[in-house]
Amino acid sequence: MDLPSLIEPNSRAYLVNNLKKCHETRVGVYYYVFNFGLLFIFVLIFGLALYFCYTNKPSDYEKKQQMLKEQNFILNKIRYHQENYQQQKQSMSNITSLPFHYNDNIDTI
């Protein structure tokens, strides 16, 4: 037994096709809006990153100051190690190159 239908089959097919077309156009519009939105966000983030990299770039004076600071650090390390080497060399015996210690409180038997 067929269920009663309130509309004609032709008008039903027309409405279904019309709704399918509306759905396809809506999905197409959402597709383009979503893609262009993502492209805009990507370009915005990339542009902001480039802008901040450009504005936070150190000036020539700051670069020279940083280079001088690094050179002083390296020279101080070299001086420290040279002084340490000289102290170790002075505390070694010349004959055997073994360390020796002076003990002023030697108890003699």
N, CA, C and O atoms as CSV, one atom per row, in Angstrom:
chain,resi,resn,atom,element,x,y,z
A,1,MET,N,N,0.834,-1.163,0.000
A,1,MET,CA,C,0.000,0.000,0.000
A,1,MET,C,C,0.891,1.243,0.000
A,1,MET,O,O,1.778,1.390,0.841
A,2,ASP,N,N,0.646,2.101,-0.925
A,2,ASP,CA,C,1.424,3.326,-1.072
A,2,ASP,C,C,0.955,4.368,-0.069
A,2,ASP,O,O,-0.234,4.516,0.216
A,3,LEU,N,N,1.934,5.074,0.445
A,3,LEU,CA,C,1.601,6.158,1.353
A,3,LEU,C,C,1.103,7.344,0.545
A,3,LEU,O,O,1.592,7.568,-0.562
A,4,PRO,N,N,0.168,8.097,1.047
A,4,PRO,CA,C,-0.321,9.244,0.292
A,4,PRO,C,C,0.737,10.340,0.230
A,4,PRO,O,O,1.458,10.557,1.204
A,5,SER,N,N,0.835,11.018,-0.880
A,5,SER,CA,C,1.800,12.087,-1.097
A,5,SER,C,C,1.046,13.406,-1.203
A,5,SER,O,O,0.004,13.491,-1.853
A,6,LEU,N,N,1.583,14.421,-0.561
A,6,LEU,CA,C,0.901,15.709,-0.561
A,6,LEU,C,C,1.284,16.581,-1.750
A,6,LEU,O,O,0.598,17.561,-2.040
A,7,ILE,N,N,2.388,16.235,-2.455
A,7,ILE,CA,C,2.791,17.016,-3.628
A,7,ILE,C,C,2.986,16.072,-4.801
A,7,ILE,O,O,3.147,14.864,-4.625
A,8,GLU,N,N,2.969,16.632,-5.988
A,8,GLU,CA,C,3.142,15.830,-7.197
A,8,GLU,C,C,4.588,15.368,-7.310
A,8,GLU,O,O,5.483,16.038,-6.794
A,9,PRO,N,N,4.840,14.250,-7.966
A,9,PRO,CA,C,6.215,13.765,-8.129
A,9,PRO,C,C,7.100,14.742,-8.901
A,9,PRO,O,O,8.281,14.863,-8.575
A,10,ASN,N,N,6.581,15.440,-9.904
A,10,ASN,CA,C,7.394,16.387,-10.676
A,10,ASN,C,C,7.826,17.569,-9.812
A,10,ASN,O,O,8.980,17.993,-9.863
A,11,SER,N,N,6.907,18.092,-9.028
A,11,SER,CA,C,7.274,19.221,-8.169
A,11,SER,C,C,8.241,18.771,-7.070
A,11,SER,O,O,9.122,19.525,-6.655
A,12,ARG,N,N,8.063,17.543,-6.610
A,12,ARG,CA,C,8.995,17.001,-5.606
A,12,ARG,C,C,10.402,16.892,-6.203
A,12,ARG,O,O,11.369,17.288,-5.552
A,13,ALA,N,N,10.539,16.368,-7.419
A,13,ALA,CA,C,11.838,16.242,-8.077
A,13,ALA,C,C,12.451,17.621,-8.307
A,13,ALA,O,O,13.658,17.801,-8.141
A,14,TYR,N,N,11.619,18.599,-8.690
A,14,TYR,CA,C,12.109,19.961,-8.893
A,14,TYR,C,C,12.671,20.537,-7.587
A,14,TYR,O,O,13.755,21.121,-7.580
A,15,LEU,N,N,11.945,20.374,-6.505
A,15,LEU,CA,C,12.405,20.890,-5.213
A,15,LEU,C,C,13.693,20.193,-4.751
A,15,LEU,O,O,14.599,20.841,-4.227
A,16,VAL,N,N,13.768,18.876,-4.947
A,16,VAL,CA,C,14.972,18.136,-4.541
A,16,VAL,C,C,16.170,18.613,-5.353
A,16,VAL,O,O,17.244,18.847,-4.799
A,17,ASN,N,N,15.990,18.760,-6.677
A,17,ASN,CA,C,17.095,19.239,-7.520
A,17,ASN,C,C,17.492,20.667,-7.148
A,17,ASN,O,O,18.677,20.998,-7.113
A,18,ASN,N,N,16.507,21.499,-6.874
A,18,ASN,CA,C,16.790,22.877,-6.485
A,18,ASN,C,C,17.568,22.909,-5.161
A,18,ASN,O,O,18.520,23.678,-5.028
A,19,LEU,N,N,17.178,22.091,-4.193
A,19,LEU,CA,C,17.891,22.030,-2.919
A,19,LEU,C,C,19.317,21.501,-3.101
A,19,LEU,O,O,20.237,21.969,-2.430
A,20,LYS,N,N,19.508,20.533,-4.001
A,20,LYS,CA,C,20.861,20.012,-4.271
A,20,LYS,C,C,21.748,21.104,-4.862
A,20,LYS,O,O,22.913,21.237,-4.486
A,21,LYS,N,N,21.187,21.891,-5.795
A,21,LYS,CA,C,21.969,22.979,-6.388
A,21,LYS,C,C,22.325,24.027,-5.336
A,21,LYS,O,O,23.449,24.529,-5.305
A,22,CYS,N,N,21.366,24.351,-4.480
A,22,CYS,CA,C,21.643,25.322,-3.410
A,22,CYS,C,C,22.733,24.800,-2.479
A,22,CYS,O,O,23.618,25.545,-2.057
A,23,HIS,N,N,22.656,23.514,-2.166
A,23,HIS,CA,C,23.678,22.914,-1.291
A,23,HIS,C,C,25.057,22.966,-1.957
A,23,HIS,O,O,26.049,23.297,-1.308
A,24,GLU,N,N,25.116,22.638,-3.257
A,24,GLU,CA,C,26.400,22.656,-3.971
A,24,GLU,C,C,26.984,24.067,-4.027
A,24,GLU,O,O,28.186,24.246,-3.833
A,25,THR,N,N,26.146,25.066,-4.290
A,25,THR,CA,C,26.668,26.440,-4.329
A,25,THR,C,C,27.105,26.888,-2.939
A,25,THR,O,O,28.124,27.566,-2.805
A,26,ARG,N,N,26.352,26.518,-1.903
A,26,ARG,CA,C,26.732,26.888,-0.539
A,26,ARG,C,C,28.063,26.236,-0.160
A,26,ARG,O,O,28.927,26.887,0.426
A,27,VAL,N,N,28.231,24.946,-0.493
A,27,VAL,CA,C,29.487,24.254,-0.197
A,27,VAL,C,C,30.631,24.897,-0.978
A,27,VAL,O,O,31.729,25.055,-0.444
A,28,GLY,N,N,30.389,25.270,-2.234
A,28,GLY,CA,C,31.421,25.936,-3.033
A,28,GLY,C,C,31.819,27.278,-2.440
A,28,GLY,O,O,33.003,27.609,-2.384
A,29,VAL,N,N,30.834,28.051,-1.998
A,29,VAL,CA,C,31.126,29.351,-1.384
A,29,VAL,C,C,31.908,29.148,-0.091
A,29,VAL,O,O,32.898,29.840,0.145
A,30,TYR,N,N,31.477,28.208,0.749
A,30,TYR,CA,C,32.201,27.932,1.992
A,30,TYR,C,C,33.631,27.482,1.702
A,30,TYR,O,O,34.565,27.852,2.414
A,31,TYR,N,N,33.791,26.678,0.650
A,31,TYR,CA,C,35.118,26.186,0.265
A,31,TYR,C,C,36.041,27.364,-0.068
A,31,TYR,O,O,37.165,27.438,0.429
A,32,TYR,N,N,35.559,28.283,-0.910
A,32,TYR,CA,C,36.397,29.419,-1.298
A,32,TYR,C,C,36.633,30.377,-0.134
A,32,TYR,O,O,37.745,30.880,0.029
A,33,VAL,N,N,35.621,30.637,0.669
A,33,VAL,CA,C,35.783,31.528,1.822
A,33,VAL,C,C,36.784,30.928,2.803
A,33,VAL,O,O,37.651,31.635,3.316
A,34,PHE,N,N,36.669,29.637,3.064
A,34,PHE,CA,C,37.591,28.967,3.988
A,34,PHE,C,C,39.023,29.015,3.460
A,34,PHE,O,O,39.947,29.335,4.207
A,35,ASN,N,N,39.211,28.700,2.182
A,35,ASN,CA,C,40.565,28.700,1.610
A,35,ASN,C,C,41.171,30.104,1.582
A,35,ASN,O,O,42.340,30.277,1.926
A,36,PHE,N,N,40.391,31.103,1.178
A,36,PHE,CA,C,40.921,32.466,1.168
A,36,PHE,C,C,41.166,32.974,2.583
A,36,PHE,O,O,42.107,33.733,2.816
A,37,GLY,N,N,40.332,32.565,3.521
A,37,GLY,CA,C,40.562,32.934,4.919
A,37,GLY,C,C,41.863,32.344,5.441
A,37,GLY,O,O,42.639,33.040,6.097
A,38,LEU,N,N,42.110,31.074,5.159
A,38,LEU,CA,C,43.368,30.448,5.583
A,38,LEU,C,C,44.567,31.100,4.899
A,38,LEU,O,O,45.604,31.310,5.529
A,39,LEU,N,N,44.427,31.422,3.610
A,39,LEU,CA,C,45.512,32.098,2.901
A,39,LEU,C,C,45.791,33.461,3.533
A,39,LEU,O,O,46.950,33.832,3.718
A,40,PHE,N,N,44.752,34.196,3.860
A,40,PHE,CA,C,44.916,35.508,4.488
A,40,PHE,C,C,45.608,35.378,5.841
A,40,PHE,O,O,46.521,36.145,6.146
A,41,ILE,N,N,45.182,34.421,6.648
A,41,ILE,CA,C,45.801,34.219,7.968
A,41,ILE,C,C,47.266,33.827,7.818
A,41,ILE,O,O,48.118,34.326,8.554
A,42,PHE,N,N,47.568,32.937,6.870
A,42,PHE,CA,C,48.952,32.518,6.642
A,42,PHE,C,C,49.812,33.704,6.208
A,42,PHE,O,O,50.909,33.897,6.732
A,43,VAL,N,N,49.326,34.491,5.262
A,43,VAL,CA,C,50.086,35.654,4.790
A,43,VAL,C,C,50.256,36.668,5.916
A,43,VAL,O,O,51.316,37.281,6.041
A,44,LEU,N,N,49.225,36.849,6.732
A,44,LEU,CA,C,49.304,37.779,7.852
A,44,LEU,C,C,50.363,37.335,8.864
A,44,LEU,O,O,51.177,38.148,9.302
A,45,ILE,N,N,50.357,36.071,9.232
A,45,ILE,CA,C,51.343,35.567,10.198
A,45,ILE,C,C,52.750,35.659,9.621
A,45,ILE,O,O,53.676,36.085,10.311
A,46,PHE,N,N,52.917,35.266,8.368
A,46,PHE,CA,C,54.230,35.327,7.719
A,46,PHE,C,C,54.713,36.774,7.611
A,46,PHE,O,O,55.884,37.060,7.857
A,47,GLY,N,N,53.812,37.680,7.245
A,47,GLY,CA,C,54.176,39.094,7.144
A,47,GLY,C,C,54.555,39.682,8.490
A,47,GLY,O,O,55.521,40.439,8.586
A,48,LEU,N,N,53.804,39.344,9.534
A,48,LEU,CA,C,54.140,39.835,10.875
A,48,LEU,C,C,55.486,39.291,11.345
A,48,LEU,O,O,56.265,40.009,11.972
A,49,ALA,N,N,55.759,38.029,11.043
A,49,ALA,CA,C,57.051,37.452,11.432
A,49,ALA,C,C,58.192,38.179,10.726
A,49,ALA,O,O,59.203,38.497,11.351
A,50,LEU,N,N,58.039,38.444,9.432
A,50,LEU,CA,C,59.076,39.176,8.699
A,50,LEU,C,C,59.223,40.601,9.228
A,50,LEU,O,O,60.340,41.105,9.342
A,51,TYR,N,N,58.124,41.245,9.545
A,51,TYR,CA,C,58.172,42.612,10.063
A,51,TYR,C,C,58.908,42.661,11.399
A,51,TYR,O,O,59.758,43.526,11.609
A,52,PHE,N,N,58.584,41.736,12.302
A,52,PHE,CA,C,59.247,41.732,13.606
A,52,PHE,C,C,60.720,41.371,13.479
A,52,PHE,O,O,61.551,41.894,14.222
A,53,CYS,N,N,61.054,40.484,12.546
A,53,CYS,CA,C,62.473,40.178,12.325
A,53,CYS,C,C,63.207,41.408,11.803
A,53,CYS,O,O,64.354,41.654,12.176
A,54,TYR,N,N,62.555,42.173,10.948
A,54,TYR,CA,C,63.185,43.363,10.387
A,54,TYR,C,C,63.350,44.454,11.441
A,54,TYR,O,O,64.392,45.108,11.501
A,55,THR,N,N,62.329,44.653,12.271
A,55,THR,CA,C,62.407,45.733,13.253
A,55,THR,C,C,63.310,45.392,14.427
A,55,THR,O,O,63.868,46.299,15.044
A,56,ASN,N,N,63.473,44.124,14.754
A,56,ASN,CA,C,64.302,43.728,15.891
A,56,ASN,C,C,65.740,43.422,15.491
A,56,ASN,O,O,66.515,42.909,16.299
A,57,LYS,N,N,66.095,43.733,14.258
A,57,LYS,CA,C,67.460,43.499,13.793
A,57,LYS,C,C,68.395,44.478,14.498
A,57,LYS,O,O,68.112,45.675,14.546
A,58,PRO,N,N,69.517,43.977,15.051
A,58,PRO,CA,C,70.425,44.889,15.765
A,58,PRO,C,C,71.094,45.872,14.798
A,58,PRO,O,O,71.366,45.547,13.642
A,59,SER,N,N,71.350,47.074,15.302
A,59,SER,CA,C,72.006,48.093,14.486
A,59,SER,C,C,73.500,47.783,14.394
A,59,SER,O,O,74.001,46.870,15.050
A,60,ASP,N,N,74.198,48.562,13.566
A,60,ASP,CA,C,75.638,48.348,13.405
A,60,ASP,C,C,76.374,48.583,14.720
A,60,ASP,O,O,77.316,47.860,15.045
A,61,TYR,N,N,75.947,49.586,15.469
A,61,TYR,CA,C,76.583,49.868,16.762
A,61,TYR,C,C,76.395,48.688,17.722
A,61,TYR,O,O,77.337,48.278,18.401
A,62,GLU,N,N,75.180,48.149,17.774
A,62,GLU,CA,C,74.915,47.006,18.652
A,62,GLU,C,C,75.707,45.777,18.217
A,62,GLU,O,O,76.177,45.008,19.054
A,63,LYS,N,N,75.853,45.595,16.902
A,63,LYS,CA,C,76.648,44.462,16.408
A,63,LYS,C,C,78.103,44.600,16.836
A,63,LYS,O,O,78.728,43.625,17.254
A,64,LYS,N,N,78.646,45.824,16.729
A,64,LYS,CA,C,80.038,46.046,17.133
A,64,LYS,C,C,80.208,45.826,18.630
A,64,LYS,O,O,81.193,45.230,19.066
A,65,GLN,N,N,79.248,46.307,19.416
A,65,GLN,CA,C,79.324,46.115,20.869
A,65,GLN,C,C,79.277,44.632,21.225
A,65,GLN,O,O,80.011,44.181,22.103
A,66,GLN,N,N,78.427,43.883,20.555
A,66,GLN,CA,C,78.332,42.444,20.812
A,66,GLN,C,C,79.630,41.745,20.418
A,66,GLN,O,O,80.094,40.852,21.126
A,67,MET,N,N,80.219,42.150,19.285
A,67,MET,CA,C,81.469,41.548,18.843
A,67,MET,C,C,82.586,41.847,19.843
A,67,MET,O,O,83.371,40.958,20.173
A,68,LEU,N,N,82.668,43.092,20.332
A,68,LEU,CA,C,83.685,43.443,21.327
A,68,LEU,C,C,83.486,42.665,22.624
A,68,LEU,O,O,84.451,42.224,23.246
A,69,LYS,N,N,82.255,42.505,23.016
A,69,LYS,CA,C,81.953,41.744,24.229
A,69,LYS,C,C,82.407,40.286,24.077
A,69,LYS,O,O,82.999,39.719,24.996
A,70,GLU,N,N,82.130,39.690,22.923
A,70,GLU,CA,C,82.555,38.309,22.679
A,70,GLU,C,C,84.075,38.203,22.631
A,70,GLU,O,O,84.645,37.243,23.150
A,71,GLN,N,N,84.740,39.186,22.010
A,71,GLN,CA,C,86.203,39.163,21.950
A,71,GLN,C,C,86.804,39.286,23.345
A,71,GLN,O,O,87.755,38.576,23.672
A,72,ASN,N,N,86.262,40.173,24.165
A,72,ASN,CA,C,86.761,40.310,25.538
A,72,ASN,C,C,86.552,39.028,26.330
A,72,ASN,O,O,87.420,38.632,27.107
A,73,PHE,N,N,85.428,38.388,26.143
A,73,PHE,CA,C,85.162,37.130,26.833
A,73,PHE,C,C,86.194,36.077,26.442
A,73,PHE,O,O,86.727,35.380,27.305
A,74,ILE,N,N,86.474,35.961,25.157
A,74,ILE,CA,C,87.441,34.963,24.680
A,74,ILE,C,C,88.839,35.295,25.182
A,74,ILE,O,O,89.563,34.403,25.627
A,75,LEU,N,N,89.230,36.567,25.117
A,75,LEU,CA,C,90.562,36.955,25.594
A,75,LEU,C,C,90.708,36.714,27.095
A,75,LEU,O,O,91.769,36.285,27.549
A,76,ASN,N,N,89.671,36.981,27.858
A,76,ASN,CA,C,89.727,36.709,29.297
A,76,ASN,C,C,89.874,35.218,29.572
A,76,ASN,O,O,90.606,34.827,30.481
A,77,LYS,N,N,89.198,34.394,28.811
A,77,LYS,CA,C,89.347,32.943,28.977
A,77,LYS,C,C,90.772,32.504,28.641
A,77,LYS,O,O,91.345,31.667,29.338
A,78,ILE,N,N,91.341,33.063,27.582
A,78,ILE,CA,C,92.714,32.710,27.198
A,78,ILE,C,C,93.680,33.135,28.295
A,78,ILE,O,O,94.566,32.367,28.670
A,79,ARG,N,N,93.517,34.359,28.818
A,79,ARG,CA,C,94.388,34.822,29.911
A,79,ARG,C,C,94.260,33.935,31.143
A,79,ARG,O,O,95.260,33.587,31.771
A,80,TYR,N,N,93.041,33.576,31.481
A,80,TYR,CA,C,92.820,32.725,32.652
A,80,TYR,C,C,93.539,31.389,32.484
A,80,TYR,O,O,94.202,30.920,33.409
A,81,HIS,N,N,93.413,30.780,31.320
A,81,HIS,CA,C,94.048,29.479,31.100
A,81,HIS,C,C,95.572,29.599,31.040
A,81,HIS,O,O,96.282,28.698,31.486
A,82,GLN,N,N,96.078,30.706,30.490
A,82,GLN,CA,C,97.531,30.900,30.489
A,82,GLN,C,C,98.056,31.082,31.909
A,82,GLN,O,O,99.087,30.511,32.264
A,83,GLU,N,N,97.367,31.863,32.716
A,83,GLU,CA,C,97.797,32.049,34.107
A,83,GLU,C,C,97.708,30.740,34.881
A,83,GLU,O,O,98.586,30.426,35.684
A,84,ASN,N,N,96.669,29.998,34.644
A,84,ASN,CA,C,96.513,28.704,35.303
A,84,ASN,C,C,97.645,27.761,34.891
A,84,ASN,O,O,98.179,27.029,35.724
A,85,TYR,N,N,98.002,27.780,33.627
A,85,TYR,CA,C,99.096,26.939,33.141
A,85,TYR,C,C,100.425,27.364,33.777
A,85,TYR,O,O,101.230,26.518,34.166
A,86,GLN,N,N,100.649,28.678,33.879
A,86,GLN,CA,C,101.885,29.173,34.495
A,86,GLN,C,C,101.959,28.770,35.970
A,86,GLN,O,O,103.025,28.382,36.447
A,87,GLN,N,N,100.857,28.856,36.685
A,87,GLN,CA,C,100.849,28.452,38.091
A,87,GLN,C,C,101.117,26.959,38.235
A,87,GLN,O,O,101.843,26.543,39.138
A,88,GLN,N,N,100.549,26.170,37.371
A,88,GLN,CA,C,100.802,24.732,37.431
A,88,GLN,C,C,102.253,24.427,37.085
A,88,GLN,O,O,102.873,23.541,37.673
A,89,LYS,N,N,102.777,25.164,36.134
A,89,LYS,CA,C,104.161,24.947,35.729
A,89,LYS,C,C,105.117,25.321,36.861
A,89,LYS,O,O,106.138,24.659,37.049
A,90,GLN,N,N,104.801,26.370,37.613
A,90,GLN,CA,C,105.657,26.777,38.726
A,90,GLN,C,C,105.589,25.790,39.886
A,90,GLN,O,O,106.556,25.646,40.633
A,91,SER,N,N,104.482,25.125,40.039
A,91,SER,CA,C,104.359,24.190,41.154
A,91,SER,C,C,104.900,22.805,40.809
A,91,SER,O,O,104.829,21.899,41.639
A,92,MET,N,N,105.430,22.623,39.624
A,92,MET,CA,C,106.000,21.333,39.217
A,92,MET,C,C,107.513,21.342,39.429
A,92,MET,O,O,108.173,22.379,39.356
A,93,SER,N,N,108.014,20.179,39.686
A,93,SER,CA,C,109.463,20.012,39.791
A,93,SER,C,C,110.052,20.042,38.386
A,93,SER,O,O,109.476,19.483,37.452
A,94,ASN,N,N,111.189,20.691,38.242
A,94,ASN,CA,C,111.797,20.795,36.916
A,94,ASN,C,C,112.368,19.471,36.437
A,94,ASN,O,O,112.452,19.228,35.233
A,95,ILE,N,N,112.748,18.639,37.344
A,95,ILE,CA,C,113.389,17.385,36.956
A,95,ILE,C,C,112.352,16.335,36.573
A,95,ILE,O,O,112.449,15.726,35.508
A,96,THR,N,N,111.374,16.124,37.426
A,96,THR,CA,C,110.436,15.025,37.196
A,96,THR,C,C,109.067,15.471,36.707
A,96,THR,O,O,108.246,14.631,36.339
A,97,SER,N,N,108.812,16.732,36.694
A,97,SER,CA,C,107.508,17.287,36.306
A,97,SER,C,C,106.385,16.761,37.188
A,97,SER,O,O,105.244,16.637,36.744
A,98,LEU,N,N,106.713,16.453,38.437
A,98,LEU,CA,C,105.711,16.045,39.412
A,98,LEU,C,C,105.436,17.217,40.345
A,98,LEU,O,O,106.345,17.997,40.630
A,99,PRO,N,N,104.229,17.355,40.816
A,99,PRO,CA,C,103.936,18.464,41.728
A,99,PRO,C,C,104.594,18.248,43.089
A,99,PRO,O,O,104.705,17.119,43.567
A,100,PHE,N,N,105.017,19.325,43.690
A,100,PHE,CA,C,105.576,19.234,45.031
A,100,PHE,C,C,104.993,20.353,45.881
A,100,PHE,O,O,104.575,21.393,45.370
A,101,HIS,N,N,104.974,20.117,47.185
A,101,HIS,CA,C,104.405,21.080,48.118
A,101,HIS,C,C,105.438,21.384,49.181
A,101,HIS,O,O,106.146,20.495,49.656
A,102,TYR,N,N,105.514,22.637,49.543
A,102,TYR,CA,C,106.399,23.035,50.635
A,102,TYR,C,C,105.640,22.866,51.940
A,102,TYR,O,O,104.487,23.280,52.060
A,103,ASN,N,N,106.285,22.267,52.895
A,103,ASN,CA,C,105.670,22.105,54.209
A,103,ASN,C,C,106.597,22.746,55.222
A,103,ASN,O,O,107.686,22.235,55.483
A,104,ASP,N,N,106.177,23.851,55.787
A,104,ASP,CA,C,107.016,24.597,56.721
A,104,ASP,C,C,107.073,23.933,58.095
A,104,ASP,O,O,108.031,24.152,58.836
A,105,ASN,N,N,106.112,23.161,58.439
A,105,ASN,CA,C,106.048,22.550,59.769
A,105,ASN,C,C,106.501,21.088,59.718
A,105,ASN,O,O,105.756,20.180,60.089
A,106,ILE,N,N,107.676,20.889,59.273
A,106,ILE,CA,C,108.203,19.524,59.204
A,106,ILE,C,C,108.805,19.181,60.562
A,106,ILE,O,O,109.660,19.904,61.073
A,107,ASP,N,N,108.358,18.093,61.129
A,107,ASP,CA,C,108.908,17.613,62.402
A,107,ASP,C,C,110.072,16.678,62.090
A,107,ASP,O,O,109.919,15.653,61.425
A,108,THR,N,N,111.190,17.055,62.574
A,108,THR,CA,C,112.360,16.195,62.366
A,108,THR,C,C,112.532,15.283,63.565
A,108,THR,O,O,112.229,15.654,64.699
A,109,ILE,N,N,112.998,14.147,63.308
A,109,ILE,CA,C,113.201,13.175,64.376
A,109,ILE,C,C,114.551,13.352,64.980
A,109,ILE,O,O,114.915,12.622,65.903
